[in-house]
Amino acid sequence: MRLITQALMTLFKHYKDLQLYLTNQLVKPVSVGFVPTMGALHAGHLSLIEQSKKRSGITVSSIFINPAQFNNRQDFLKYPSTLEADISALEENGCDILFLPDEKEIYPDEASKNKHFDIGYLETVLEGKFRPGHFQGVCLIVDKLLNIVNPDLLFIGQKDFQQCMVIKRLIRLQNKAIKVIVCPTLREKNGLAMSSRNLRLQPIEREIASELFKTLQSIKQKIPFTDFIQLQKKAIGHLNEKGFKVEYLQLAKAADLEIVNNYKSGEAYVILIAAVLNEVRLIDNILL
Ligand code: AMP
């Protein structure tokens, strides 16, 4: 059941207004689906909106480029912003509510950033290892947004595989009754995982960047018959030749992200990669 019938999206800049609106306008059992983003929206983001619309009574999205999750200042300063196009895209795709806070709204003072989340092992490997503090920043913003929106369903992308695990852990830690729906990675025709950061790549670099997924696919094909360490060495060599600086290319158990060197058939694995191409850091993964 849904009380508000509106073709237009409602935009909130202040969390108190959004909370008041959600409390006053919604009559249970309307389910709230939430899609948090950092903007520069692409079809991957919009696929999460689509999923939320299918499964929730009302869809809330947010756009906030969260400074707390950037361990590299330049990456933060160069993060793309396409706000007008984002608002139109959300509206056209039937998003009901957009939360668009500024930095002061989320972090009114230094104390508002002082919270530590016990995410354990996940913080010590892969993205956690190469981006110190990143997942604390992710938890900080996701925790704040979940407290504000109080969704029933949370839609996030498999592209950020480790982030999905961190967010699930955060939700468990905070004892929240939120169902997390992990949605598949949307890709360009050449296989490149859609990402806001792709806007910083030239067309020729986007072609080169598609090598990341092609490499993951090739390893997936060969891994039942070939030693992973050999495949890893060859793939890193190949990507370096193409102009990437590979930060990691690892095989891990999909259930807990334990890094392993050997593949055994019958178990669920994921291969994860992070590589920098012309100062643009890209990540991707493939499930086995
Ligand atoms: P971001 O704006 O990069 O913080 O991403 C917001 C949400 O969109 C996160 O849950 C991402 O995992 C998800 N997302 C990003 N890229 C894609 C993609 N190519 N396909 C599906 N979901 C994605």
Residues whose N, C-alpha, C, O or C-beta is under 5 A from the ligand:
A	BS01	AMP	P36 T37 M38 G39 G44 H45 F155 I156 G157 Q158 K159 D160 C183 P184 T185 L186 A193 M194 S195
